[in-house]
């Protein structure tokens, strides 16, 4: 579990996060949603230690991450997997070399042991026999799956995903969402996703936080979000007429079920 307590962050005179508290559960997909400028990217950067909050606490299984000494923080980072928005693969490296990179950095395994682990995670993301390909030879969805394989190669406790479906078509996005859900449950990880993709919200949102102007405006699940009375959340989620109609239909169906 990861716990935030009263997180604040400002840049100069601009307050980006104010009094944000949240508990992220193991074995669940935890989503951070919000419009551009709401503070969700800054919150994720605080969570992974790229920046420090001005005030508040971040606890990993009760351990104080903000004030952790460098040695312990480095050890904790070996338990964190990161899926970047643009995949962040090394163009000059093969798929195998990209996925093996964290093993080279953080383990003393033999080359055969590393190759075996790489093959395991590539198989898990349905990319068998792509070891010798280069990123330029892959589709956008394949690149995301390679990046996901790299993120889980160290068998992490925590997985952070920054806009995992950015630039992908709807069908490929569903594949990535399904993989993340399955891997989260299999590894019993605490997964945190920063997204504005409503398909991801409705498919994956076990536990959702909605940020608005740096504040935690709403918290709930993908089931709760349909019946939210929060006007700012509704404006964000149901911006299109299609989504508003979908919400109304779900509410009418739920009401009819209760009457039955």
Rosetta silent file (secondary structure, phi, psi, omega in degrees, C-alpha in Angstrom):
SEQUENCE: XXXXXXXXXXXXXXXXXXXXXXXXXXXXXXXXXXXXXXXXXXXXXXXXXXXXXXXXXXXXXXXXXXXXXXXXXXXXXXXXXXXXXXXXXXXXXXXXXXXXXXXXXXXXXXXXXXXXXXXXXXXXXXXXXXXXXXXXXXXXXXXXXXXXXXXXXXXXXXXXXXXXXXXXXXXXXXXXXXXXXXXXXXXXXXXXXXXXXXXXXXXXXXXXXXXXXXXXXXXXXXXXXXXXXXXXXXXXXXXXXXXXXXXXXXXXXXXXXXXX
SCORE:     score description
SCORE:     0.000 S_00000001
   1 L     0.000  143.183  173.495    0.000    0.000    0.000 S_00000001
   2 E  -115.690  133.312 -178.418    1.069    3.579   -0.699 S_00000001
   3 E  -125.405  128.929  173.654   -0.329    6.326    1.495 S_00000001
   4 E  -104.356  137.644  177.343   -0.307   10.082    0.887 S_00000001
   5 E  -131.885  110.841  170.661   -0.965   12.455    3.764 S_00000001
   6 E    53.873   51.864 -178.757   -1.621   16.164    3.205 S_00000001
   7 E   -76.041  132.100  175.285    0.683   16.597    0.211 S_00000001
   8 E  -128.841  140.679  175.739    1.432   20.175   -0.854 S_00000001
   9 E  -150.454  129.748  176.945    3.574   21.344   -3.772 S_00000001
  10 E  -129.215  153.470  171.791    4.149   24.800   -5.208 S_00000001
  11 E  -123.337  105.358 -172.814    6.380   26.211   -7.914 S_00000001
  12 L    64.347 -129.812 -178.986    7.083   29.823   -7.054 S_00000001
  13 L   -85.319   -5.829 -175.951    3.776   31.530   -6.315 S_00000001
  14 E   -92.830  119.704  174.930    1.748   28.824   -8.060 S_00000001
  15 E   -85.807  121.909 -176.548    0.244   26.114   -5.847 S_00000001
  16 E  -100.767  -37.594  176.188   -0.008   22.875   -7.835 S_00000001
  17 E  -130.232  137.637 -179.215   -1.064   20.430   -5.096 S_00000001
  18 E  -139.854  114.608  173.115   -2.825   21.333   -1.872 S_00000001
  19 E    55.342   49.648 -179.577   -3.639   18.986    1.019 S_00000001
  20 E   -92.743  120.397  175.883   -3.903   15.808   -1.086 S_00000001
  21 E  -123.972  142.780 -174.836   -4.410   12.598    0.929 S_00000001
  22 E  -169.503  140.401  173.265   -5.007    9.145   -0.577 S_00000001
  23 E  -111.471  124.582  179.331   -4.459    5.448    0.115 S_00000001
  24 E  -103.463  128.113 -169.840   -3.543    3.236   -2.880 S_00000001
  25 L   -94.173  146.618  175.820   -4.360   -0.421   -2.459 S_00000001
  26 L   -70.746  146.735  179.633   -2.299   -3.492   -3.372 S_00000001
  27 L    73.129    9.024 -178.274   -3.704   -5.715   -6.114 S_00000001
  28 E  -123.650  155.928  172.967   -5.764   -2.803   -7.403 S_00000001
  29 E   -96.877  112.096 -177.627   -5.518   -0.364  -10.302 S_00000001
  30 E  -102.134  124.653 -175.091   -5.478    3.120   -8.782 S_00000001
  31 E  -109.789  139.571  168.758   -6.170    5.984  -11.189 S_00000001
  32 E  -109.158  117.807  179.930   -5.287    9.671  -11.021 S_00000001
  33 E  -123.639  159.492  179.827   -7.563   11.639  -13.353 S_00000001
  34 L   158.544  160.435 -179.949   -8.043   15.318  -14.048 S_00000001
  35 L   -70.537  166.696  174.787   -7.794   17.974  -16.712 S_00000001
  36 L   -56.475  133.684 -179.313   -4.484   19.413  -17.899 S_00000001
  37 L    86.783    3.596 -177.979   -3.020   21.557  -15.130 S_00000001
  38 L   -79.174  -17.550  178.684   -4.925   19.751  -12.375 S_00000001
  39 L   109.319    2.402 -173.735   -1.709   18.501  -10.733 S_00000001
  40 H   -68.361  -37.046  178.876   -1.860   14.803  -11.636 S_00000001
  41 H   -68.566  -40.729  177.605    1.571   14.687  -13.329 S_00000001
  42 H   -63.786  -38.858  178.658    3.204   16.518  -10.414 S_00000001
  43 H   -62.271  -43.776  179.272    1.526   14.101   -7.998 S_00000001
  44 H   -65.020  -39.117  177.920    2.942   11.101   -9.852 S_00000001
  45 H   -62.605  -35.706  175.247    6.416   12.692   -9.902 S_00000001
  46 H   -66.229  -39.825 -177.430    6.189   13.096   -6.125 S_00000001
  47 H   -63.177  -36.679 -177.316    5.147    9.456   -5.772 S_00000001
  48 H   -97.301    1.946  174.098    8.192    8.136   -7.637 S_00000001
  49 L    85.109   13.920  176.060   10.635   10.612   -6.106 S_00000001
  50 L   -71.816  -30.958  171.370   11.377   12.739   -9.176 S_00000001
  51 L  -137.822  157.207  177.871   10.402   15.763   -7.103 S_00000001
  52 L  -103.189  141.529  174.581    9.761   16.178   -3.375 S_00000001
  53 L   -67.578  156.607  176.182    6.582   17.686   -1.942 S_00000001
  54 L   -74.501  -29.554  179.787    6.892   20.901    0.061 S_00000001
  55 E  -155.176  158.021  178.437    4.881   19.354    2.883 S_00000001
  56 E   106.156  176.532 -175.672    3.135   16.100    3.708 S_00000001
  57 E  -124.195  143.929  170.152    4.029   12.417    3.847 S_00000001
  58 E  -125.001  118.962 -175.786    4.408    9.622    1.295 S_00000001
  59 E  -120.106  126.106  172.464    4.574    6.166    2.886 S_00000001
  60 E  -101.380  111.407 -177.291    5.388    2.889    1.132 S_00000001
  61 L    50.111   38.456  177.589    4.168    0.078    3.412 S_00000001
  62 L    89.015  -11.082 -178.666    4.555    2.546    6.278 S_00000001
  63 E   -86.394  132.548 -176.735    8.100    3.638    5.362 S_00000001
  64 E   -73.167  104.558 -175.893    8.608    7.413    4.986 S_00000001
  65 L   -73.765  -36.841 -175.531    9.668    7.877    1.356 S_00000001
  66 L   -62.932  -42.782 -175.978   10.183   11.654    1.498 S_00000001
  67 L  -102.680   15.080 -178.839   12.763   11.511    4.295 S_00000001
  68 L   -68.159  142.134  178.594   14.261    8.127    3.401 S_00000001
  69 L   -70.914  156.145 -172.862   18.055    7.994    3.255 S_00000001
  70 H   -54.586  -37.643 -179.034   19.563    7.607   -0.244 S_00000001
  71 H   -64.664  -46.594 -179.661   20.513    3.943    0.224 S_00000001
  72 H   -68.298  -36.104  178.722   17.007    2.894    1.300 S_00000001
  73 H   -65.685  -39.649  177.715   15.407    5.026   -1.410 S_00000001
  74 H   -63.092  -40.903  178.445   17.578    3.339   -4.047 S_00000001
  75 H   -63.224  -42.697  179.187   16.542   -0.062   -2.698 S_00000001
  76 H   -63.050  -37.384 -178.087   12.865    0.922   -2.831 S_00000001
  77 H   -65.055  -22.909  175.203   13.230    2.081   -6.426 S_00000001
  78 L   -70.025  -14.974  178.737   14.223   -1.460   -7.425 S_00000001
  79 L   -97.364    5.712 -178.404   10.668   -2.396   -6.365 S_00000001
  80 E  -112.640  127.084  172.055    9.116    0.249   -8.640 S_00000001
  81 E  -104.793  144.821 -176.725    8.283   -0.328  -12.303 S_00000001
  82 E  -130.895  124.266  173.260    7.563    2.631  -14.581 S_00000001
  83 E  -106.042  110.518 -174.393    5.668    2.670  -17.873 S_00000001
  84 L   -84.117  155.924 -176.819    6.373    6.020  -19.536 S_00000001
  85 L   -55.777  -44.644 -178.385    3.963    7.891  -21.789 S_00000001
  86 L   -97.021   18.565 -177.904    6.162    7.592  -24.878 S_00000001
  87 L    73.503  -39.289  175.199    7.412    4.099  -23.946 S_00000001
  88 L    57.703   41.613  174.593   10.980    5.542  -23.608 S_00000001
  89 L   -80.775  152.521  176.206   12.687    2.623  -25.330 S_00000001
  90 L   -83.302  115.211 -174.677   16.327    2.911  -26.367 S_00000001
  91 L   -61.637  -30.808 -176.087   16.265    3.078  -30.181 S_00000001
  92 L   -85.153   -2.557 -179.754   19.772    1.636  -30.528 S_00000001
  93 L  -107.202  150.104  173.832   18.944   -1.408  -28.399 S_00000001
  94 E   -72.415  170.291  174.911   17.023   -4.535  -29.354 S_00000001
  95 H   -55.153  -47.141 -179.551   13.819   -5.520  -27.559 S_00000001
  96 H   -59.831  -44.157 -179.330   15.827   -7.991  -25.478 S_00000001
  97 H   -66.573  -37.858  177.405   18.399   -5.371  -24.516 S_00000001
  98 H   -62.176  -46.783 -177.098   15.701   -2.848  -23.597 S_00000001
  99 H   -71.407  -31.597 -178.910   13.897   -5.294  -21.324 S_00000001
 100 H   -75.552  -16.922 -172.612   17.160   -6.566  -19.858 S_00000001
 101 H   -51.855  -48.144  178.170   18.361   -3.053  -18.964 S_00000001
 102 H   -63.916  -32.074  177.529   16.962   -3.019  -15.372 S_00000001
 103 H   -66.594  -38.536  176.168   18.430   -6.487  -14.775 S_00000001
 104 H   -64.181  -37.527 -175.210   21.842   -5.190  -15.889 S_00000001
 105 H   -76.239  -38.317 -166.093   21.495   -2.194  -13.584 S_00000001
 106 H  -120.202    1.257 -179.878   20.143   -3.795  -10.428 S_00000001
 107 L  -129.972  166.160  174.828   21.013   -7.519  -10.372 S_00000001
 108 L  -111.054   25.593 -178.161   24.044   -9.793  -10.443 S_00000001
 109 L   -67.297  154.986  174.504   22.316  -12.462  -12.498 S_00000001
 110 L   -72.979  164.973  179.451   24.177  -14.368  -15.187 S_00000001
 111 H   -59.906  -40.193  179.119   23.447  -13.614  -18.835 S_00000001
 112 H   -64.939  -39.634  177.633   21.474  -16.854  -19.171 S_00000001
 113 H   -64.619  -41.439  179.264   19.383  -16.008  -16.093 S_00000001
 114 H   -65.496  -42.523  179.088   18.657  -12.542  -17.452 S_00000001
 115 H   -63.668  -37.736  177.835   17.692  -13.915  -20.857 S_00000001
 116 H   -62.802  -43.671  179.549   15.361  -16.419  -19.232 S_00000001
 117 H   -66.480  -40.947  177.336   13.633  -13.641  -17.270 S_00000001
 118 H   -59.061  -44.559  179.365   13.378  -11.453  -20.382 S_00000001
 119 H   -63.600  -35.865  178.416   11.740  -14.314  -22.265 S_00000001
 120 H   -62.247  -47.602 -176.216    9.283  -14.842  -19.401 S_00000001
 121 H   -75.694  -32.532  175.135    8.052  -11.258  -19.389 S_00000001
 122 H   -64.973  -39.025  175.886    7.995  -10.959  -23.194 S_00000001
 123 H   -63.159  -39.156 -177.985    5.861  -14.093  -23.283 S_00000001
 124 H   -64.364  -31.501  179.302    3.595  -12.559  -20.618 S_00000001
 125 L   -99.542   17.871  174.792    2.905   -9.509  -22.801 S_00000001
 126 L    61.970   45.730  178.121    2.441  -11.693  -25.911 S_00000001
 127 L  -130.466   41.781  177.375    5.688  -10.715  -27.627 S_00000001
 128 L   -61.032  145.071  173.794    7.489  -14.037  -27.980 S_00000001
 129 L    64.297   28.076  172.941   10.318  -14.158  -30.512 S_00000001
 130 L  -106.613    7.203 -170.996   10.673  -10.375  -30.800 S_00000001
 131 L   -51.145  -40.679 -171.444   13.993  -10.345  -28.893 S_00000001
 132 L   -93.716   -0.522  178.117   16.168   -9.259  -31.802 S_00000001
 133 L   -75.930  156.779  174.996   13.846   -6.618  -33.229 S_00000001
 134 E  -104.220  156.479 -179.204   14.547   -2.906  -32.780 S_00000001
 135 H   -51.648  -35.610 -179.564   11.928   -0.351  -31.643 S_00000001
 136 H   -63.113  -18.827 -179.494   11.711    1.108  -35.173 S_00000001
 137 H   -91.191    0.354 -174.090   10.389   -2.259  -36.345 S_00000001
 138 L  -107.199  151.970  171.667    7.512   -2.282  -33.843 S_00000001
 139 L   -75.480  169.305  179.079    4.013   -0.817  -33.877 S_00000001
 140 H   -59.796  -41.334  179.592    2.951    1.657  -31.189 S_00000001
 141 H   -67.175  -37.437  177.720    1.098   -1.038  -29.275 S_00000001
 142 H   -66.067  -40.023  177.527    4.069   -3.404  -29.424 S_00000001
 143 H   -59.847  -42.229  179.423    6.367   -0.675  -28.094 S_00000001
 144 H   -63.766  -37.405  179.412    4.022   -0.157  -25.138 S_00000001
 145 H   -70.383  -36.081  173.685    4.058   -3.895  -24.431 S_00000001
 146 H   -62.539  -44.308  179.517    7.876   -3.971  -24.570 S_00000001
 147 H   -63.071  -36.018  177.156    7.920   -1.032  -22.142 S_00000001
 148 H   -68.240  -40.517  176.456    5.484   -2.885  -19.881 S_00000001
 149 H   -59.542  -43.839  178.065    7.689   -5.992  -19.997 S_00000001
 150 H   -62.819  -38.109 -177.838   10.663   -3.844  -18.967 S_00000001
 151 H   -66.505  -27.308 -176.695    8.603   -2.282  -16.150 S_00000001
 152 H  -105.918    2.080 -172.620    7.794   -5.683  -14.616 S_00000001
 153 L   -64.084  -27.209  178.371   11.070   -7.512  -15.306 S_00000001
 154 L   -89.568    9.760 -179.252   12.299   -6.940  -11.724 S_00000001
 155 L    55.442   59.577 -171.931    9.010   -8.296  -10.340 S_00000001
 156 L   -74.320  159.046  172.069    8.114   -4.946   -8.742 S_00000001
 157 L   -83.741  -24.490 -172.421    5.714   -4.290   -5.885 S_00000001
 158 E  -131.499  136.030  178.809    4.605   -1.009   -7.446 S_00000001
 159 E  -127.370  123.975  178.155    3.798   -0.114  -11.047 S_00000001
 160 E  -112.607  131.051 -177.508    3.390    3.472  -12.244 S_00000001
 161 E  -126.509  119.642  179.443    1.923    4.176  -15.686 S_00000001
 162 E   -99.814  107.499 -179.871    1.914    7.663  -17.209 S_00000001
 163 L    46.042   62.869 -173.662   -0.827    7.894  -19.863 S_00000001
 164 L   -62.868  -21.301 -177.793   -0.306    4.269  -20.978 S_00000001
 165 L  -103.488   11.043  179.916   -2.726    4.587  -23.911 S_00000001
 166 L   -59.650  126.647  176.330   -1.396    7.849  -25.302 S_00000001
 167 L    81.710    4.131 -178.516   -1.187    7.664  -29.093 S_00000001
 168 L  -102.533  152.137  175.766   -2.867    4.252  -29.368 S_00000001
 169 L   -74.128  162.791 -174.813   -6.017    3.314  -31.253 S_00000001
 170 H   -57.075  -40.629 -178.682   -9.064    2.213  -29.185 S_00000001
 171 H   -66.931  -43.175  178.867   -8.594   -1.528  -29.778 S_00000001
 172 H   -66.423  -36.496  177.283   -4.903   -1.449  -28.866 S_00000001
 173 H   -59.419  -40.791  178.593   -5.739    0.663  -25.799 S_00000001
 174 H   -63.946  -36.907  177.699   -8.101   -2.060  -24.591 S_00000001
 175 H   -62.675  -45.137 -179.970   -5.311   -4.635  -24.983 S_00000001
 176 H   -64.938  -44.575  178.000   -2.952   -2.514  -22.850 S_00000001
 177 H   -57.108  -46.682 -178.377   -5.657   -1.898  -20.222 S_00000001
 178 H   -62.179  -42.759  178.853   -6.401   -5.636  -20.002 S_00000001
 179 H   -61.123  -45.230 -178.501   -2.701   -6.500  -19.657 S_00000001
 180 H   -62.972  -42.216  178.486   -2.189   -3.965  -16.870 S_00000001
 181 H   -61.276  -49.028 -177.438   -5.231   -5.279  -14.972 S_00000001
 182 H   -62.095  -45.090 -177.915   -4.109   -8.905  -15.311 S_00000001
 183 H   -67.063  -38.468  177.119   -0.497   -8.194  -14.332 S_00000001
 184 H   -57.688  -46.125 -178.174   -1.601   -6.088  -11.346 S_00000001
 185 H   -71.291  -41.391 -179.180   -3.677   -8.971  -10.025 S_00000001
 186 H   -63.532  -42.940 -176.787   -1.080  -11.683  -10.803 S_00000001
 187 H   -89.085   -7.234 -174.015    1.784   -9.802   -9.132 S_00000001
 188 L    52.377   45.502 -178.362   -0.469   -8.306   -6.420 S_00000001
 189 L   -85.626  161.334  164.987    1.100   -4.940   -7.244 S_00000001
 190 E   -94.312  106.567 -177.122    0.005   -1.476   -6.262 S_00000001
 191 E  -103.237  132.736  179.767   -0.595    0.010   -9.705 S_00000001
 192 E  -125.473  124.424 -178.027   -1.031    3.753  -10.196 S_00000001
 193 E  -120.295  129.660  172.853   -2.110    5.164  -13.564 S_00000001
 194 E   -97.593  115.854 -173.367   -2.146    8.802  -14.571 S_00000001
 195 L  -151.832  157.287  166.689   -4.744    9.102  -17.355 S_00000001
 196 L  -123.479    9.497 -179.129   -7.426   11.135  -19.057 S_00000001
 197 L   -80.753  114.667 -175.086   -8.580    8.173  -21.186 S_00000001
 198 H   -70.484  -26.042  174.157  -12.201    7.460  -20.234 S_00000001
 199 H   -63.970  -41.726  177.334  -12.034    3.906  -21.577 S_00000001
 200 H   -62.851  -41.764  179.607   -9.223    3.237  -19.095 S_00000001
 201 H   -58.618  -49.164 -174.709  -11.286    4.824  -16.315 S_00000001
 202 H   -77.637  -23.610  179.820  -14.338    2.648  -17.006 S_00000001
 203 H   -87.161  -38.959 -165.964  -12.293   -0.515  -17.710 S_00000001
 204 H  -115.811   -8.501 -165.658   -9.617   -0.330  -15.017 S_00000001
 205 L   -77.371   76.829  173.634  -10.697    2.055  -12.287 S_00000001
 206 L   -63.212  -40.497 -173.221  -10.769    0.018   -9.089 S_00000001
 207 E  -145.984  115.906 -170.418   -9.873    3.136   -7.118 S_00000001
 208 E  -122.018  136.162  169.392  -10.012    6.621   -8.666 S_00000001
 209 E  -117.551  131.464  177.283   -8.949   10.046   -7.481 S_00000001
 210 E  -107.255  119.994  177.542  -10.092   13.116   -9.397 S_00000001
 211 E   -97.628  138.916  177.987   -7.894   16.206   -9.042 S_00000001
 212 E  -139.218  115.082 -178.422   -9.288   19.672   -9.704 S_00000001
 213 L    51.983   40.620  175.559   -7.051   22.742   -9.440 S_00000001
 214 L    84.414   -3.046  179.343   -4.622   20.829   -7.226 S_00000001
 215 E  -106.088  151.123  169.916   -7.242   19.541   -4.787 S_00000001
 216 E   -78.073  104.189 -173.394   -8.609   16.016   -4.369 S_00000001
 217 E   -86.440  -30.451 -174.995  -12.112   16.773   -5.563 S_00000001
 218 E  -157.751  151.898  176.944  -13.570   13.243   -5.598 S_00000001
 219 E  -145.099  136.733  179.577  -12.638    9.639   -4.780 S_00000001
 220 E   174.769 -162.274 -178.750  -14.383    6.397   -5.688 S_00000001
 221 L  -110.878  175.970  177.922  -14.572    3.462   -8.103 S_00000001
 222 H   -64.120  -27.335  175.960  -15.565    3.077  -11.764 S_00000001
 223 H   -73.618  -40.440 -178.926  -19.007    2.023  -10.530 S_00000001
 224 H   -65.685  -33.189 -169.720  -19.342    5.085   -8.288 S_00000001
 225 H   -64.123  -28.863  179.969  -18.298    7.522  -10.991 S_00000001
 226 L   -63.841  -33.408 -174.589  -21.472    6.949  -13.017 S_00000001
 227 L  -103.586   13.462 -178.827  -23.628    8.212  -10.159 S_00000001
 228 L   -62.730  141.120  175.495  -21.403   11.084   -9.054 S_00000001
 229 L  -102.611    3.632 -178.127  -23.124   14.349   -8.188 S_00000001
 230 L   -74.230  117.607 -174.784  -19.860   16.307   -8.324 S_00000001
 231 H   -65.475  -36.060  179.907  -20.329   18.940  -11.064 S_00000001
 232 H   -68.580  -40.176  176.719  -16.616   19.346  -11.824 S_00000001
 233 H   -64.648  -44.109 -179.743  -16.144   15.585  -12.173 S_00000001
 234 H   -63.246  -38.547  177.247  -19.226   15.296  -14.377 S_00000001
 235 H   -63.877  -35.452 -179.473  -18.003   18.110  -16.604 S_00000001
 236 H   -75.117  -49.297 -174.797  -14.669   16.304  -16.974 S_00000001
 237 H   -73.110  -45.286 -171.165  -15.947   12.758  -17.475 S_00000001
 238 L  -106.688   48.440 -177.496  -19.085   13.415  -19.475 S_00000001
 239 L   -67.523  -32.339 -178.430  -17.831   16.215  -21.688 S_00000001
 240 L   -93.912  154.963  178.626  -19.298   14.693  -24.836 S_00000001
 241 H   -62.128  -37.115  179.963  -23.002   14.216  -25.536 S_00000001
 242 H   -59.366  -46.200 -178.420  -22.356   10.531  -26.209 S_00000001
 243 H   -69.375  -34.461  176.367  -20.904    9.993  -22.729 S_00000001
 244 H   -63.291  -42.277  178.648  -23.711   11.973  -21.102 S_00000001
 245 H   -65.135  -38.430  178.181  -26.243    9.751  -22.847 S_00000001
 246 H   -63.031  -41.130  178.047  -24.315    6.643  -21.762 S_00000001
 247 H   -62.574  -47.380 -179.203  -24.393    7.847  -18.164 S_00000001
 248 H   -59.873  -39.965  179.231  -28.135    8.519  -18.303 S_00000001
 249 H   -64.762  -43.703  179.219  -28.767    5.070  -19.761 S_00000001
 250 H   -62.268  -39.532  179.832  -26.707    3.364  -17.040 S_00000001
 251 H   -66.694  -40.856  178.292  -28.561    5.289  -14.352 S_00000001
 252 H   -66.149  -40.262  178.405  -31.950    4.351  -15.855 S_00000001
 253 H   -63.923  -41.583  179.749  -30.891    0.687  -16.153 S_00000001
 254 H   -65.296  -40.686  179.004  -29.720    0.682  -12.534 S_00000001
 255 H   -64.698  -41.174  178.548  -32.958    2.264  -11.378 S_00000001
 256 H   -64.115  -37.763  178.740  -35.001   -0.302  -13.322 S_00000001
 257 H   -64.819  -39.259  179.305  -32.986   -3.143  -11.744 S_00000001
 258 H   -64.360  -38.469 -179.540  -33.671   -1.797   -8.261 S_00000001
 259 H   -68.111  -35.529  178.768  -37.400   -1.666   -8.975 S_00000001
 260 L   -67.776    0.000    0.000  -37.368   -5.252  -10.242 S_00000001
